[in-house]
Amino acid sequence: MVNPDHEDSTLWWNLRRLYFYIDNNEVLNPGVETLKDAIVRVAGDDRARPVVLRADARTQHQAVITAMDALGQLGFDRLSLATMPSKAPEQR
């Protein structure tokens, strides 16, 4: 059941290839500690906040695992995974 207090506070995390975006803010260093710092800056102490981790087909599997690891180390347990369409190839 969704907690109405958290319904509009979903943390959106987008991964595109090797780039991490948390609520549309790019995280420049993809290390776990840097990612955790970025998550805390956005989410504060709210570990009950739902997180949606979105990745496109070009995202490396390791990037998704690193993101999940950072979230798990911080105590987030409401994680959803979603896909994003890759940019369509240009037609000639």
N, C-alpha and C positions, 0 to 999 in steps of 0.2 A: 504494500500500500504506500502511496506517495504521501509524504508529509507536506501539508499545504504551506508550512513555513519555509520549505526549501524548494517549492515548485518553480519559482522564478529565479532561483539562485544557482542554477546548474552551472558548473564550471566546464567550459568547452575547451577541449585540448585538440588542436589540429596538428597532424604530422604530414608533412609533404617532403618526400625523399628524406633528407637528413635535417630538415628544418622543423623546429618546434614552435608552436604558437599557443599561448595560454590566454584565453579570452582576447584574441587578436593582438596580443603583445608577443613579438618574436623573442625567443630565448636564444642568445647568441652562442652560448657554450652548452653543448648537449650532455655534459657530465651529470651524473646523478645528483651531486651536491648542489650544483647550479640550478638544476631543475627543481629540486626541493625548495630552494630559496625562492624561486619564482612562484611556485605554487603557494607557499606561505604568504607571500606578498599579496597575492590575489584572493586567496581563500581565508586568510587569517587563521583563527583557531577552530573554524567550523569543519570538523572532520565528518559530520553527517551530511555535508553538502554532496549532492549527486555530481558525478563526473562523467562526461561523455568524451571518450577518446576516439577521434575520427582519423582515419588514414586512407590515403589513396593507394592505388595498385603499385606505385613506384616507391612507396615507403619501405625501407628495409625492415625486416622482421625484428632485428635487434633494436631499432628505434622504438618499436611498440613495446618490447619487453623492458627496455630502459624506463620508458614512461610509466609502465605498470609497476616496476620496482620502486621508483621514486614515490608513487602514490601509496603503495603498500607500506613502505618504511615510515611514511607520515601518518598512517592509520586510516586512510580512506578505504571504505569498503562498499561504497555504492558506485560501482564502476560499470558503465555500459560501453560496448564497442560498436562503432558504426563505420561504414565505408563512405568514401567520397568519390565522385566520378573523377577520373583522370581527365586532363585536358585532351580534347579530341585532337587527333593528328591532323595536321594541315593537309588539305587536299590539293592536288596539282592539277 
